[in-house]
Amino acid sequence: MFRVFPRFPWLNSGIVSCSYGRAAARGKPIDSARAVYVPTDKDKRIWRGSWIYEEAHIQICVRSQKNILAVWHVGPDGRYGKGGGGRVPD
C-alpha cells in the first residue's frame, strides 16, 4: 500500500514510478491503476456517523496513452460536449 504525502506531490510520483519500475523489472508491467482517496477528518463526513466524505474521490493513473480509448468533455454546467452545449447527464 502506498503512503500519500499531499504536500509533496513529487514524492507521490516518485513512489508510484519506483513501484511501477519494480513491477516491470519482475516481468509484470502495470498499465494503469486506480486508488480511492478518503479524508481522515471526521468533520468532512456528509452527515454525522456517515462513512461518506465530502472530498472522497477516485484517482486514476494511466501510464500509456494507448490505453485511453476516449475523452468526454464536461462543461462547467455539467453538460457533455465542448463548451457545455450538449445534453445534461442523467
DATA-V5658 format. One record per backbone hydrogen bond with DSSP energy under -0.5 kcal/mol. CO is the residue of the C=O (numbers start at 0). NH is the residue of the N-H. Records with the same first field share a line. If there is no record, write none. Layout:
BEGIN
CO=NH / NH
END
This chain:
BEGIN
1=3
3=5
4=7
7=10 / 11
8=12
9=13
10=14
11=15
12=16
13=17
14=18
15=19
16=20
17=21
18=22
19=23
20=24
21=25
22=27
23=26
28=30
30=62 / 63
32=60
34=58
35=37
36=56
39=41
40=43
41=44
43=53
46=49
51=45
52=55
56=36
58=34
60=32 / 62
63=66
64=67
66=68
70=72
72=80
74=77
77=88
78=74
79=85
80=83
81=84
86=79
END
